[in-house]
Amino acid sequence: MKRRGQRDGATPPWGSAFSRLWTAAAFSNLADGLGRTAVPLIATTLTRDPLAISAIVAVAFLPWLIFGLPAGMIVDRFDRRYIMAFANTLRGGVALVLAILASTGTLTIASLLIATLVFGLGETLFDNATNAIVPAVTPRKALDRANGFMQAAQITIDSFLAAPIAGVLFAVSLALPLWLGAVAFIVPVLLAVFLPLSAARPLVAEHEEFSGGAGATEALHYIWHTKYLRAMTLYTTVVGSSLAFAQAATFLYFLDEQQVPEAAIGFVMSGVGLGALFGSIISPRLVARFGRGAVMFWTNVACVGAMAAVGIAPNLVTAMISYAAFAACVNIWNVPWGALRQTIIPNRLFGRVLGIIRSVTWGVMPVATLLGGLVAREDLRLPLIIGAGVQLVATLAWSRVILRASDYNEPIPAPRRESVSSMAA
């Protein structure tokens, strides 16, 4: 039965369950954004070494390598609402500890590294659970729009609210953005437990045996024998590494190369975030008009040009415009890539499969980030130029695979375990 006010052929609306999920994610993004700006800024008061700064960025990705698959198995096995609540309780506790250390003048690079690692462990659980819940509370035809809305909210809050607030508070006191971040995590903890049963259910049949090893083996088997997903995972691993390499010393690039005052770095990030927000808003419309495959391919081509432009930018204005274009391209890609995963991966396997994908794609980013930091010691612009070159080669090499994204509109069935030779195209 058609709802009142819904046009024929219109995208189905989402309900209150998605709205609650979005609100929980929004408050979590606020806390994330405060920490994402404050922690690198605090690190620059302790050291100016690009390698040390990039090490903190690298550690943020490390949990996806060591905990991505276990996090996916937990999300598929237990109540996803309580997983979200636990993850943000953990992250709020980490922010509280950092705030206390900063207030007492005992904060060190080592403590920042440890806290970033623990914070990342919570992030693997929260992000995995949130991604798994979206298709459970959203009509399939609305997935691109829902992912775009989630992405737009993240960017708006991170860039236009959290980043400038963190920069101003940092100028007043090192600890202030950390205190506020710890408080901001309370709201998503409360909202998560009030999500409906459809969000809690891991979609594993009651009679289905679920042991740790078996769960991991099934997910690994699915990825390995699903040829298209395997190829896309490999591509995102290469491109993700090139982006991590390029952005290893972003804060130092703006602080030292473009001479941005520390208190103003949050406002610079807001300008960059304008491009990211534009990308998230326009992405679903581009997908609807041109198809996922075309949008994903040409976005990556444009991303190469924008990244290289940042590397050769002669002044702050051109650097910000180029970086905003770069951020727009990244977020135009993220929306259909997220929806594509949610479309083709069976929901009962989603947490584990996403955990494996992110373990691979994000797990190699720490190495790429550290390498970018080493290169940045010689020239803060050079990682951006090299990263653009790597992404261009990878996009051209995987062009046929990327363009086929429009062909997949239903879940790809899991191959029969006894038929190893059977591969989903």
C-alpha positions as CSV (number, residue, x, y, z in Angstrom):
1,M,0.0,0.0,0.0
2,K,1.4,3.4,-1.0
3,R,1.9,5.9,1.8
4,R,0.1,9.2,1.6
5,G,2.2,11.8,-0.3
6,Q,4.5,9.2,-1.8
7,R,4.8,9.6,-5.6
8,D,4.7,6.6,-7.9
9,G,8.3,5.4,-8.4
10,A,9.6,7.7,-5.6
11,T,12.3,6.4,-3.4
12,P,10.8,4.7,-0.3
13,P,11.0,6.8,2.9
14,W,12.9,5.6,5.9
15,G,11.2,5.4,9.3
16,S,11.9,6.3,12.9
17,A,14.4,3.4,13.3
18,F,16.7,4.9,10.8
19,S,16.2,8.4,12.3
20,R,17.3,7.1,15.7
21,L,20.3,5.3,14.2
22,W,21.2,8.5,12.4
23,T,21.0,10.6,15.6
24,A,23.2,8.1,17.5
25,A,25.8,8.2,14.7
26,A,25.6,12.0,14.6
27,F,26.5,12.5,18.2
28,S,29.2,9.9,17.8
29,N,30.5,11.8,14.9
30,L,30.6,15.0,17.0
31,A,32.8,13.2,19.6
32,D,34.9,11.7,16.8
33,G,35.5,15.0,15.1
34,L,36.6,16.7,18.3
35,G,39.2,14.0,18.9
36,R,40.2,13.8,15.2
37,T,41.2,17.5,15.3
38,A,42.4,17.8,18.9
39,V,44.7,14.8,19.0
40,P,47.0,15.7,16.1
41,L,47.1,19.3,17.3
42,I,48.1,18.2,20.7
43,A,50.8,16.0,19.1
44,T,52.2,19.0,17.3
45,T,52.8,20.6,20.7
46,L,55.0,17.6,21.7
47,T,56.9,17.0,18.4
48,R,57.2,18.5,14.9
49,D,58.5,15.3,13.3
50,P,56.3,14.2,10.4
51,L,57.0,10.6,11.1
52,A,55.9,10.9,14.7
53,I,52.7,12.7,13.7
54,S,52.0,10.1,11.0
55,A,52.5,7.3,13.5
56,I,49.5,8.6,15.4
57,V,47.4,8.6,12.2
58,A,48.7,5.1,11.4
59,V,47.8,3.7,14.8
60,A,44.2,4.8,14.2
61,F,44.0,2.3,11.4
62,L,45.8,-0.5,13.1
63,P,42.8,-1.9,15.0
64,W,41.2,-2.7,11.6
65,L,44.1,-5.1,10.9
66,I,44.1,-6.8,14.3
67,F,40.5,-6.6,15.3
68,G,38.4,-6.1,12.1
69,L,37.4,-9.7,11.6
70,P,36.7,-10.4,15.3
71,A,34.6,-7.2,15.4
72,G,32.6,-8.5,12.4
73,M,32.0,-11.8,14.1
74,I,30.8,-10.1,17.3
75,V,28.5,-7.9,15.2
76,D,27.0,-11.0,13.5
77,R,26.7,-12.9,16.7
78,F,25.4,-10.5,19.4
79,D,22.9,-7.7,19.8
80,R,24.1,-4.9,17.6
81,R,22.5,-2.2,19.8
82,Y,24.5,-3.2,22.8
83,I,27.7,-3.5,20.7
84,M,27.2,0.2,19.7
85,A,26.6,1.2,23.3
86,F,29.7,-0.7,24.6
87,A,31.9,0.7,21.8
88,N,31.0,4.3,22.6
89,T,31.4,3.7,26.3
90,L,34.9,2.5,25.6
91,R,35.7,5.5,23.4
92,G,34.2,7.9,25.9
93,G,36.4,6.4,28.6
94,V,39.5,6.9,26.4
95,A,38.7,10.5,25.8
96,L,38.2,11.0,29.6
97,V,41.6,9.5,30.3
98,L,43.3,11.8,27.8
99,A,41.5,14.8,29.2
100,I,42.8,14.0,32.7
101,L,46.3,13.5,31.4
102,A,46.2,16.8,29.4
103,S,44.8,18.7,32.5
104,T,47.6,17.4,34.7
105,G,50.4,18.0,32.2
106,T,51.4,14.3,32.0
107,L,50.3,13.7,28.4
108,T,53.0,12.2,26.1
109,I,53.3,10.9,22.6
110,A,53.3,7.4,24.0
111,S,50.0,8.0,25.8
112,L,48.5,9.5,22.7
113,L,49.5,6.4,20.7
114,I,48.0,4.0,23.2
115,A,44.8,5.9,23.6
116,T,44.4,6.2,19.8
117,L,44.8,2.4,19.5
118,V,42.2,1.6,22.2
119,F,39.9,4.2,20.7
120,G,40.2,2.5,17.3
121,L,39.2,-0.8,18.8
122,G,35.9,0.7,19.8
123,E,35.6,2.3,16.4
124,T,35.8,-1.1,14.7
125,L,32.8,-2.3,16.7
126,F,30.7,0.9,16.4
127,D,31.3,1.4,12.6
128,N,30.8,-2.3,11.8
129,A,27.5,-2.5,13.8
130,T,26.2,0.8,12.3
131,N,26.9,-0.4,8.7
132,A,25.2,-3.7,9.4
133,I,22.1,-2.0,10.9
134,V,21.5,0.4,8.0
135,P,20.1,-2.2,5.6
136,A,18.1,-3.7,8.4
137,V,16.1,-0.5,9.0
138,T,16.1,1.0,5.5
139,P,14.3,-0.1,2.3
140,R,16.7,-1.5,-0.2
141,K,15.8,1.1,-2.9
142,A,16.7,3.8,-0.4
143,L,20.2,2.5,0.5
144,D,22.1,5.0,-1.6
145,R,20.1,7.9,-0.2
146,A,20.4,6.6,3.4
147,N,24.2,6.2,3.1
148,G,24.5,9.6,1.5
149,F,22.5,11.1,4.4
150,M,24.7,9.3,7.0
151,Q,27.8,10.5,5.2
152,A,26.6,14.1,4.9
153,A,25.8,14.2,8.6
154,Q,29.2,12.8,9.4
155,I,31.0,15.5,7.3
156,T,28.7,18.3,8.5
157,I,29.3,17.6,12.1
158,D,33.0,16.7,11.8
159,S,34.0,19.6,9.6
160,F,31.6,22.4,10.3
161,L,30.9,21.8,14.0
162,A,33.5,19.6,15.7
163,A,36.6,20.8,13.8
164,P,36.3,24.6,14.4
165,I,35.1,24.0,18.0
166,A,38.1,21.7,18.7
167,G,40.5,24.3,17.2
168,V,39.1,27.2,19.3
169,L,38.9,25.1,22.5
170,F,42.5,23.9,21.9
171,A,43.6,27.5,21.7
172,V,42.1,28.0,25.2
173,S,43.3,24.7,26.7
174,L,44.6,21.4,25.5
175,A,42.1,19.4,27.5
176,L,38.9,21.2,26.6
177,P,38.1,19.4,23.3
178,L,38.8,16.1,25.0
179,W,36.4,16.8,27.9
180,L,33.7,17.8,25.5
181,G,34.3,14.7,23.4
182,A,34.0,12.4,26.5
183,V,30.6,14.0,27.3
184,A,29.4,13.8,23.6
185,F,29.7,10.0,23.7
186,I,27.0,9.6,26.3
187,V,24.1,10.4,24.0
188,P,24.8,7.7,21.3
189,V,25.2,5.1,24.1
190,L,21.6,5.9,25.3
191,L,20.1,6.0,21.8
192,A,21.7,2.8,20.7
193,V,19.8,0.6,23.3
194,F,16.5,2.1,22.1
195,L,16.8,0.9,18.5
196,P,14.2,-1.6,17.4
197,L,14.6,-5.4,17.4
198,S,15.3,-5.3,13.6
199,A,18.5,-3.5,14.4
200,A,19.5,-5.8,17.2
201,R,18.9,-9.1,15.3
202,P,22.2,-10.3,13.8
203,L,20.2,-12.2,11.2
204,V,21.7,-15.6,12.0
205,A,19.1,-18.3,12.1
206,E,18.2,-19.7,15.5
207,H,19.1,-23.2,14.5
208,E,22.4,-22.2,12.7
209,E,25.5,-23.3,14.5
210,F,27.8,-20.3,15.0
211,S,31.2,-20.9,16.3
212,G,34.1,-18.4,16.0
213,G,36.2,-20.5,13.6
214,A,33.2,-21.6,11.5
215,G,31.9,-18.0,11.2
216,A,35.3,-16.7,10.1
217,T,35.8,-19.5,7.6
218,E,32.4,-19.0,6.0
219,A,33.0,-15.3,5.5
220,L,36.5,-15.9,4.1
221,H,35.1,-18.5,1.8
222,Y,32.4,-16.1,0.6
223,I,34.9,-13.3,-0.2
224,W,37.4,-15.6,-1.9
225,H,34.8,-17.3,-4.1
226,T,32.9,-14.1,-4.9
227,K,35.1,-12.9,-7.7
228,Y,33.6,-9.4,-8.1
229,L,33.8,-8.6,-4.4
230,R,37.3,-9.9,-4.2
231,A,38.4,-7.7,-7.1
232,M,36.8,-4.6,-5.6
233,T,38.3,-5.3,-2.2
234,L,41.8,-5.5,-3.8
235,Y,41.2,-2.2,-5.6
236,T,40.0,-0.3,-2.5
237,T,43.1,-1.7,-0.7
238,V,45.4,-0.2,-3.2
239,V,43.6,3.2,-3.5
240,G,43.0,3.4,0.3
241,S,46.7,2.9,0.8
242,S,47.6,5.7,-1.7
243,L,45.2,8.1,0.1
244,A,46.7,7.2,3.5
245,F,50.2,7.7,2.1
246,A,49.2,11.1,0.6
247,Q,47.5,12.4,3.8
248,A,50.1,11.2,6.3
249,A,51.2,14.7,7.2
250,T,48.1,16.8,6.4
251,F,48.2,18.8,9.6
252,L,51.9,19.7,9.2
253,Y,51.2,20.5,5.5
254,F,48.8,23.2,6.5
255,L,50.6,24.3,9.6
256,D,54.2,24.5,8.1
257,E,53.8,24.6,4.3
258,Q,50.8,26.9,4.2
259,Q,51.5,28.7,7.4
260,V,48.1,28.2,9.0
261,P,47.9,29.2,12.8
262,E,47.1,26.3,15.0
263,A,44.0,27.9,16.4
264,A,42.7,28.3,12.8
265,I,43.3,24.8,11.6
266,G,39.8,23.8,12.5
267,F,38.4,26.5,10.2
268,V,40.6,25.3,7.4
269,M,39.3,21.8,7.8
270,S,35.8,23.3,7.7
271,G,36.5,24.7,4.3
272,V,37.8,21.3,3.1
273,G,34.7,19.8,4.7
274,L,32.5,21.9,2.4
275,G,33.7,19.9,-0.5
276,A,33.2,16.6,1.4
277,L,29.6,17.6,2.3
278,F,28.9,18.6,-1.3
279,G,30.2,15.2,-2.5
280,S,27.9,13.3,0.0
281,I,24.8,15.3,-1.0
282,I,25.3,15.0,-4.7
283,S,26.5,11.4,-4.8
284,P,23.0,9.7,-4.6
285,R,21.8,12.0,-7.4
286,L,24.7,11.2,-9.6
287,V,24.2,7.5,-9.0
288,A,20.5,7.7,-9.9
289,R,21.3,9.5,-13.1
290,F,24.5,7.8,-14.4
291,G,24.7,4.5,-12.5
292,R,27.0,3.3,-9.7
293,G,29.8,2.1,-12.0
294,A,30.2,5.3,-14.0
295,V,30.1,7.5,-10.9
296,M,32.6,5.3,-9.1
297,F,35.1,5.3,-12.0
298,W,35.0,8.9,-13.0
299,T,35.1,10.1,-9.4
300,N,38.4,8.3,-8.9
301,V,39.8,9.9,-12.0
302,A,38.8,13.3,-10.7
303,C,40.2,12.5,-7.3
304,V,43.7,11.9,-8.9
305,G,43.7,15.5,-10.4
306,A,42.5,17.0,-7.1
307,M,45.1,15.3,-5.0
308,A,47.9,16.3,-7.4
309,A,46.6,19.9,-7.3
310,V,46.9,20.0,-3.5
311,G,50.5,18.9,-3.9
312,I,51.4,21.7,-6.2
313,A,49.1,24.4,-4.7
314,P,51.1,27.7,-4.5
315,N,49.1,29.2,-1.6
316,L,46.5,28.5,1.1
317,V,43.4,29.4,-1.0
318,T,44.3,27.1,-3.9
319,A,45.3,24.4,-1.4
320,M,41.9,24.6,0.3
321,I,40.0,24.6,-2.9
322,S,41.9,21.6,-4.3
323,Y,41.6,19.7,-1.0
324,A,37.9,20.4,-0.9
325,A,37.6,18.9,-4.4
326,F,39.6,15.9,-3.3
327,A,37.4,15.4,-0.3
328,A,34.3,15.7,-2.5
329,C,35.6,12.9,-4.7
330,V,36.3,10.7,-1.8
331,N,32.8,11.1,-0.4
332,I,31.1,10.7,-3.8
333,W,32.9,7.3,-4.0
334,N,32.1,6.3,-0.4
335,V,28.3,6.5,-0.8
336,P,27.9,4.0,-3.7
337,W,30.7,1.8,-2.4
338,G,28.9,1.5,0.9
339,A,25.5,0.9,-0.7
340,L,27.1,-1.7,-3.1
341,R,28.5,-3.7,-0.2
342,Q,25.1,-3.6,1.6
343,T,23.4,-4.7,-1.6
344,I,25.5,-7.7,-2.6
345,I,26.6,-9.1,0.7
346,P,24.0,-11.4,2.4
347,N,23.0,-9.7,5.7
348,R,23.7,-12.7,7.8
349,L,27.3,-12.5,6.7
350,F,27.6,-8.8,6.6
351,G,29.4,-8.1,9.8
352,R,32.0,-10.8,9.2
353,V,32.5,-9.9,5.5
354,L,32.8,-6.2,6.2
355,G,35.2,-7.0,9.0
356,I,37.4,-8.9,6.6
357,I,37.2,-6.2,3.9
358,R,38.2,-3.5,6.4
359,S,40.9,-5.7,7.9
360,V,42.4,-5.9,4.5
361,T,41.8,-2.4,3.1
362,W,42.3,-0.4,6.3
363,G,44.8,-2.9,7.8
364,V,47.6,-1.9,5.3
365,M,47.0,1.8,5.8
366,P,49.3,2.1,8.9
367,V,52.2,1.0,6.8
368,A,51.2,3.4,4.0
369,T,50.8,6.2,6.5
370,L,54.2,5.6,8.0
371,L,55.8,5.5,4.6
372,G,54.1,8.8,3.8
373,G,55.5,10.3,7.0
374,L,59.0,9.2,6.0
375,V,58.6,10.8,2.6
376,A,57.1,14.0,4.1
377,R,60.4,14.4,6.1
378,E,61.9,15.3,2.8
379,D,59.0,17.3,1.4
380,L,55.5,17.7,2.8
381,R,54.1,18.0,-0.7
382,L,55.7,14.9,-2.2
383,P,53.3,12.2,-0.6
384,L,50.4,13.9,-2.4
385,I,52.0,13.7,-5.8
386,I,53.1,10.1,-5.4
387,G,49.7,9.1,-4.0
388,A,47.9,10.6,-7.0
389,G,50.1,8.6,-9.4
390,V,49.4,5.3,-7.6
391,Q,45.6,6.0,-7.6
392,L,45.7,6.8,-11.4
393,V,47.5,3.6,-12.3
394,A,45.1,1.5,-10.1
395,T,41.9,3.1,-11.4
396,L,42.9,2.5,-15.0
397,A,44.0,-1.1,-14.2
398,W,40.6,-1.9,-12.5
399,S,38.4,0.2,-14.8
400,R,36.4,-2.7,-16.1
401,V,35.7,-4.0,-12.6
402,I,34.6,-0.6,-11.3
403,L,32.3,0.1,-14.2
404,R,30.5,-3.2,-13.6
405,A,29.2,-2.0,-10.2
406,S,25.9,-1.0,-11.9
407,D,25.2,-4.6,-12.7
408,Y,24.8,-5.7,-9.1
409,N,21.4,-4.9,-7.5
410,E,20.8,-8.0,-5.4
411,P,22.8,-10.0,-2.9
412,I,25.3,-12.4,-4.4
413,P,24.5,-15.9,-3.0
414,A,27.2,-17.6,-1.0
415,P,28.9,-20.3,-3.1
416,R,28.3,-23.9,-2.0
417,R,31.1,-25.0,0.3
418,E,31.5,-28.4,-1.4
419,S,31.9,-26.7,-4.8
420,V,35.1,-24.8,-4.6
421,S,35.3,-24.2,-8.3
422,S,32.0,-22.3,-8.3
423,M,32.7,-18.6,-8.4
424,A,30.2,-15.7,-8.6
425,A,31.1,-13.4,-11.4
